[in-house]
Amino acid sequence: MKKIKIIILLISQILLVNCAKDFLNEKSISKQVIPYSIKDYQALLDRRSIMNEIGSVSQQMIAGEEFSISDEAFHALPDVTQKDTYIWKHDIFGDMASLDWNQGFQRIMYANLALDVNKITPNEEERAEWENVKGAALFHRAWNYFHLLLTFGKQFKKEMAGEQCPIPFRADYDVTDKGAILSYGDFYDRILKDVLESAELLPLSQPAKTRPNKAAAYLLLAKVYLQLNDFKSALKYADQAVRLNPVLLDYNNLSDIPRFPFADDSGISNPEVLFFQKGGEISILGNSRINVDMALYELYESTDLRKRFFFQAAQNNRLTFRGSYHGGVSSYFVGLAVDEAYLIRAECLVRLGRNKESLNDLNFLLEHRFEKGKFSTVQESNETSLLELILLERRKELCFRATRWETLRRLNAEGKLPTTLKRSLDSEEITNDWSKGTWFWKIPDFK
């Protein structure tokens, strides 16, 4: 344990930087450390403050259509990058740091360091622990690269598979190694390779939801394949995630008494949570500023318990969000939960012409969300209408989880259900339509 404290101190010193350029130009630490035990590597990945508390999703959350803030709140906000993200500017950093970028690469560095567990040959008693460390490290690396792609990369299309991705792929914790510049196709292949291997190694269950389990890896695979429009593969892995962890919360059993309906216990009491991560405190999304989009709120029927448990009235005729699986107000749950696996499976089933099975998933989810005796079974038979219903439920079920941005990107790229984002500022309507090509951000200057 003394050794792990030394390496954590060294990494912390390296990461005390002011911008992404400094982050990737610090001196190597690779020769300042010595091999660890398997437990030391596990302790590194169990650093909750690093691995689970500041997910690299702030730009995705801010850019989504789920909320607005007043003109006064906008102009009073001190964070310029958050303001520029809110109005969909493409080049927002200049000489400033990107929290999403730096935190993502910090976790990738931790994952790469933990992969040095490969240098240890475990005995029979250590085998399960060794596999857990390696599987978790691969998962974390893939999870963070996936979110960096959603933020700083273009939306993937088959015809651009050979196009160069601007994000460096770093497979080593030596920060003097600037990483490989890959094509988008190769980048996604590396992510998939990591997650596929992690799914083989990770256990079915973990002592804490802050550690990924096998079902979490399967759900991550489903999410990545969904972004690639590989619906057959996305279905395969969403199905495996559901089979391993089929339990949904019945919202009829939630209570109105606490301020927040879900416990602030890192997902331990929530059977839906597969991997717990929260997004950190994002100033613009604070409860004193945020106003939930009324168009979103009005999508919920009066007997839909999500309307009751997700939202609450606030001062100045605002509506705030209280339904995070994080169970608090300071930040939002942005990890992985099985309700998303059901929605991915339902979407892929209808896209593959298996409407009846898709309806079964949709109705099963909604039965757990509506007041008892008040839910009318969905019986839609038209494939296009059913797909639209499922995507609508995805919007309602996964709101404020940093999933709306990734959904809109792939749907706009597909062209079937395009969405133009709109916000009002100083009496001016600001729009972000797909044709502008501003559905990703220019990477920070680290060269």
C-alpha positions in Angstrom: 0.0 0.0 0.0 2.9 2.3 0.6 4.0 1.8 -3.0 0.5 2.7 -4.3 0.5 5.9 -2.3 3.9 6.8 -3.9 2.6 6.3 -7.5 -0.7 8.2 -6.7 1.4 11.1 -5.4 3.5 11.1 -8.6 0.5 11.0 -10.8 -1.1 13.8 -8.8 1.9 16.0 -9.3 1.9 15.4 -13.0 -1.8 16.2 -13.3 -1.5 19.5 -11.4 -1.4 21.4 -14.6 -3.2 24.3 -16.1 -4.0 23.1 -19.6 -4.0 20.0 -21.8 -0.8 21.0 -23.4 1.0 20.7 -20.0 -0.8 17.5 -19.3 0.7 15.7 -22.3 4.2 17.3 -22.1 5.2 16.4 -18.5 8.2 14.2 -17.8 7.8 10.5 -17.8 7.0 8.7 -14.6 7.5 5.3 -16.0 11.0 4.8 -14.6 10.2 6.3 -11.2 8.1 3.4 -10.0 8.5 -0.3 -9.3 6.2 -3.3 -9.8 3.2 -3.7 -7.5 1.1 -6.4 -6.1 -2.3 -7.2 -7.6 -3.9 -5.5 -4.6 -2.0 -2.4 -5.3 -3.2 -2.2 -8.8 -6.8 -2.8 -7.5 -6.3 0.1 -5.1 -5.3 2.3 -7.9 -8.6 1.5 -9.8 -10.6 2.0 -6.6 -9.6 5.6 -6.4 -13.2 6.8 -6.4 -12.4 10.5 -6.6 -10.6 9.9 -9.9 -12.4 6.9 -11.5 -16.0 7.5 -10.5 -16.7 11.1 -9.6 -15.9 13.4 -12.5 -17.0 11.7 -15.7 -15.9 13.3 -18.9 -19.4 14.2 -20.0 -19.9 17.9 -19.0 -19.9 19.2 -22.6 -22.3 16.5 -23.7 -24.6 17.3 -20.9 -24.5 21.1 -21.4 -25.0 20.8 -25.2 -28.1 18.6 -24.9 -31.6 19.9 -25.2 -32.8 19.0 -21.7 -32.5 22.4 -20.0 -32.0 26.1 -20.4 -30.9 28.9 -18.1 -32.0 32.6 -18.0 -30.1 35.3 -19.7 -29.1 36.7 -16.3 -27.8 33.3 -15.2 -25.9 32.9 -18.4 -24.1 36.3 -18.2 -23.3 35.8 -14.5 -21.7 32.4 -15.1 -17.9 32.7 -14.7 -17.0 29.7 -16.7 -16.5 30.8 -20.3 -16.1 27.3 -21.8 -19.4 26.2 -20.3 -21.1 29.3 -21.8 -19.6 28.6 -25.2 -20.6 25.0 -25.0 -24.2 26.0 -24.1 -24.5 28.0 -27.4 -22.7 25.3 -29.4 -19.5 27.0 -30.3 -17.0 24.6 -31.9 -13.6 26.1 -30.8 -14.0 27.0 -27.1 -10.8 26.4 -25.2 -8.0 28.6 -26.6 -5.3 28.5 -23.9 -7.8 27.1 -21.3 -8.0 23.6 -20.1 -10.7 21.1 -20.8 -11.9 19.3 -17.7 -13.5 16.5 -19.8 -10.2 16.1 -21.7 -7.9 16.2 -18.7 -10.0 14.0 -16.5 -10.5 11.5 -19.3 -6.8 11.1 -19.9 -6.1 11.0 -16.2 -8.4 7.9 -15.9 -6.8 6.5 -19.0 -3.4 6.9 -17.4 -4.6 5.1 -14.3 -6.0 2.3 -16.4 -2.8 2.0 -18.4 -0.7 1.8 -15.2 -3.0 -0.8 -13.8 -2.5 -2.9 -17.0 1.0 -3.4 -15.7 -0.6 -6.2 -13.8 0.2 -8.2 -16.9 3.8 -8.3 -15.6 2.6 -10.4 -12.7 2.0 -14.1 -13.1 -0.8 -15.0 -10.7 -1.0 -18.2 -8.8 -4.3 -20.1 -8.7 -5.6 -18.3 -5.6 -4.8 -14.9 -7.2 -6.2 -15.6 -10.7 -9.7 -14.2 -10.1 -8.3 -11.0 -8.5 -5.8 -10.6 -11.3 -8.5 -11.0 -14.0 -10.7 -8.5 -12.2 -7.9 -5.9 -12.2 -7.1 -6.4 -15.9 -10.7 -6.5 -16.9 -11.5 -3.3 -15.0 -8.5 -1.4 -16.4 -9.5 -2.3 -20.0 -13.1 -1.3 -19.3 -12.0 2.1 -17.9 -9.7 2.8 -20.8 -12.5 2.0 -23.3 -15.2 3.9 -21.4 -13.1 7.0 -21.3 -12.0 6.9 -24.9 -15.6 6.3 -25.9 -16.7 9.5 -24.2 -13.7 11.5 -25.6 -14.8 10.4 -29.0 -18.4 11.5 -28.3 -17.1 14.9 -27.3 -14.1 15.6 -29.5 -14.6 13.2 -32.5 -16.9 13.3 -35.4 -20.0 11.0 -35.5 -18.9 7.8 -37.1 -20.0 6.8 -40.6 -18.7 3.8 -42.5 -17.4 6.0 -45.3 -15.2 7.9 -42.9 -13.6 4.8 -41.3 -10.2 5.7 -42.8 -10.4 9.4 -41.8 -7.8 10.4 -39.2 -9.2 10.9 -35.6 -7.6 13.9 -33.8 -7.6 12.2 -30.4 -4.3 10.4 -29.6 -4.7 6.8 -28.5 -2.4 6.2 -25.6 -1.8 2.7 -24.4 1.0 3.5 -22.0 1.1 5.6 -18.8 4.4 7.2 -19.9 3.2 10.8 -20.7 6.2 11.5 -22.9 4.6 9.0 -25.3 2.2 11.2 -27.3 0.2 8.2 -28.4 -0.8 6.9 -31.8 -3.0 8.9 -34.2 -5.5 6.4 -35.6 -8.2 6.4 -38.1 -11.8 6.5 -36.7 -12.3 2.9 -37.8 -9.1 1.8 -36.0 -9.9 3.8 -32.9 -13.3 2.2 -32.5 -11.7 -1.2 -33.1 -9.3 -0.6 -30.2 -12.2 0.4 -28.0 -14.1 -2.7 -28.9 -11.1 -4.9 -28.4 -10.6 -3.6 -24.9 -14.3 -4.0 -23.9 -14.6 -7.5 -25.4 -11.6 -8.6 -23.4 -12.8 -6.9 -20.3 -16.2 -8.7 -20.6 -14.3 -12.1 -20.6 -12.4 -11.1 -17.5 -14.8 -9.2 -15.3 -16.8 -11.1 -12.7 -20.6 -11.3 -12.6 -20.8 -9.2 -9.5 -18.7 -6.8 -7.5 -18.6 -5.7 -3.9 -19.2 -2.1 -5.0 -21.0 -0.5 -8.0 -18.0 1.7 -8.5 -16.3 -1.3 -10.0 -17.5 -2.5 -13.4 -18.9 -6.0 -13.7 -19.5 -8.3 -16.7 -23.0 -6.8 -17.4 -21.5 -3.3 -17.5 -19.0 -4.4 -20.1 -21.7 -5.9 -22.2 -23.8 -2.7 -22.0 -20.8 -0.6 -23.0 -20.3 -2.9 -26.0 -24.0 -2.4 -26.9 -23.6 1.4 -26.6 -20.5 1.4 -28.8 -22.0 -0.8 -31.5 -25.2 1.3 -31.4 -23.1 4.4 -32.3 -21.7 2.4 -35.2 -25.2 1.5 -36.3 -24.3 -2.2 -36.0 -27.7 -3.1 -34.6 -27.2 -6.9 -34.7 -24.1 -6.6 -32.5 -25.7 -4.0 -30.2 -28.7 -6.3 -29.7 -26.4 -9.2 -28.9 -24.6 -7.4 -26.1 -27.6 -5.5 -24.7 -29.4 -8.9 -24.5 -26.4 -10.3 -22.6 -26.5 -7.4 -20.2 -30.2 -7.8 -19.5 -29.9 -11.6 -19.0 -27.2 -11.1 -16.4 -29.0 -8.3 -14.6 -32.8 -8.2 -15.6 -34.2 -6.5 -12.5 -35.9 -3.1 -12.9 -36.9 -0.8 -10.1 -40.7 -0.5 -9.6 -41.2 3.2 -9.2 -44.4 2.5 -7.3 -42.2 1.5 -4.4 -40.4 4.9 -4.3 -41.2 7.4 -1.6 -42.1 11.1 -1.9 -40.8 11.8 1.6 -37.1 12.2 0.9 -36.0 15.1 -1.2 -34.4 12.8 -3.7 -36.2 9.5 -4.5 -33.0 7.5 -5.1 -30.4 6.9 -2.4 -27.1 8.6 -2.3 -25.2 5.4 -1.9 -23.2 5.0 -5.1 -25.9 2.7 -6.6 -25.6 0.0 -3.9 -29.4 0.0 -3.2 -30.4 0.4 -6.8 -30.5 -3.0 -8.7 -30.5 -1.2 -12.1 -27.0 0.3 -11.6 -24.3 -1.7 -13.3 -21.5 0.8 -13.1 -21.6 3.9 -10.9 -20.1 7.2 -12.1 -21.2 10.7 -11.6 -20.5 13.7 -13.8 -18.9 16.1 -11.3 -20.3 19.5 -10.4 -21.2 21.4 -13.5 -21.9 25.1 -12.6 -24.3 25.8 -15.4 -26.4 22.7 -14.4 -26.6 23.8 -10.8 -30.1 23.8 -9.3 -30.0 27.5 -8.7 -29.7 28.1 -12.5 -31.2 25.2 -14.4 -34.7 25.2 -15.9 -35.8 21.8 -17.2 -37.0 22.1 -20.8 -40.8 22.2 -20.6 -41.1 20.3 -23.9 -39.3 17.4 -22.1 -41.5 17.7 -19.0 -44.7 17.6 -21.0 -43.8 14.3 -22.7 -44.7 12.5 -19.5 -48.3 11.5 -18.8 -49.8 12.4 -15.5 -49.7 8.7 -14.4 -46.1 8.3 -15.4 -44.2 8.2 -12.0 -41.1 9.6 -13.7 -42.9 13.0 -13.9 -43.4 12.9 -10.2 -40.0 11.6 -9.1 -37.7 13.2 -11.7 -38.7 16.8 -11.4 -39.6 19.5 -8.8 -40.7 23.1 -8.9 -38.2 25.8 -8.0 -38.0 29.5 -7.6 -38.8 31.9 -10.5 -41.1 29.4 -12.1 -38.3 27.0 -12.9 -38.3 23.3 -12.9 -35.3 21.3 -11.6 -34.2 17.7 -11.9 -34.1 15.5 -8.8 -34.3 12.0 -10.4 -30.6 11.2 -10.7 -29.5 7.7 -9.8 -26.7 9.5 -8.0 -29.3 10.5 -5.4 -28.2 14.0 -4.8 -28.2 17.5 -6.3 -24.5 18.3 -6.7 -23.9 16.2 -9.8 -25.6 13.7 -12.0 -25.4 9.9 -12.5 -23.7 9.2 -15.8 -22.8 5.6 -15.4 -24.4 2.5 -16.8 -27.8 1.0 -15.7 -29.9 -1.8 -17.1 -32.8 0.3 -18.1 -30.6 1.6 -20.9 -29.9 -2.0 -21.9 -33.6 -2.7 -22.3 -34.0 0.4 -24.4 -31.1 -0.5 -26.7 -32.4 -4.0 -27.0 -35.9 -2.7 -27.9 -34.5 -0.3 -30.5 -32.3 -2.9 -32.1 -35.2 -5.4 -32.2 -37.5 -3.1 -34.1 -34.8 -2.0 -36.5 -34.2 -5.7 -37.2 -38.0 -6.3 -37.8 -38.7 -8.1 -34.6 -41.5 -5.8 -33.4 -43.3 -8.2 -31.0 -40.1 -8.8 -29.0 -39.4 -5.0 -29.1 -42.8 -4.3 -27.7 -42.3 -6.8 -24.9 -39.2 -4.9 -23.7 -40.9 -1.5 -24.0 -44.0 -2.6 -22.1 -41.9 -4.3 -19.4 -40.0 -1.1 -18.8 -43.1 1.1 -18.7 -44.9 -1.2 -16.4 -42.2 -0.4 -13.8 -42.6 3.4 -14.4 -46.4 4.0 -14.3 -48.8 4.0 -11.4 -50.2 0.5 -10.8 -53.4 -0.1 -12.8 -52.9 3.1 -14.8 -50.6 1.8 -17.6 -52.1 0.8 -21.0 -50.0 -1.7 -22.9 -48.4 -0.3 -26.0 -49.7 -2.2 -29.0 -48.1 -0.3 -31.9 -47.5 -2.5 -35.0 -46.1 0.0 -37.4 -42.3 -0.3 -37.4 -41.5 3.4 -37.9 -44.0 4.5 -35.3 -42.7 1.9 -32.8 -39.1 3.1 -33.4 -40.2 6.6 -32.7 -41.9 5.5 -29.5 -38.8 3.7 -28.3 -36.6 6.7 -29.0 -39.1 8.9 -27.2 -39.0 6.6 -24.1 -35.2 6.7 -24.3 -35.3 10.5 -24.1 -37.7 10.3 -21.1 -36.0 7.5 -19.3 -32.4 8.6 -19.6 -32.7 12.3 -19.2 -29.8 14.1 -17.5 -27.5 11.0 -17.9 -25.3 12.5 -20.7 -27.0 10.2 -23.3 -29.1 12.7 -25.2 -26.1 14.1 -27.1 -24.9 10.7 -28.3 -28.4 9.8 -29.3 -28.9 13.0 -31.3 -25.6 12.6 -33.0 -26.3 9.2 -34.4 -29.9 9.9 -35.3 -28.9 13.1 -37.2 -26.1 11.3 -39.0 -28.5 8.5 -39.9 -30.9 11.1 -41.3 -34.2 9.4 -40.4 -35.1 11.5 -37.4 -33.1 14.7 -37.5 -33.2 17.3 -34.7 -32.2 20.9 -34.8 -31.2 22.2 -31.3 -32.5 25.6 -30.3 -31.9 28.0 -27.4 -32.8 31.6 -26.8 -30.3 34.1 -25.5 -30.8 37.9 -25.3 -33.9 37.6 -27.5 -32.0 35.8 -30.2 -32.7 32.3 -31.3 -29.5 30.2 -31.5 -29.6 27.0 -33.4 -27.4 24.0 -34.0 -28.5 21.9 -37.0 -26.6 19.0 -38.4 -25.5 20.8 -41.5 -23.3 23.2 -39.5 -20.9 20.4 -38.6 -20.6 21.6 -35.0 -21.7 18.5 -33.2 -18.2 18.0 -31.7 -15.6 20.3 -30.2 -12.1 21.1 -31.4 -9.6 19.4 -29.1 -7.6 21.5 -26.7 -4.2 22.6 -27.9 -1.8 20.0 -26.5 0.9 20.1 -29.2 
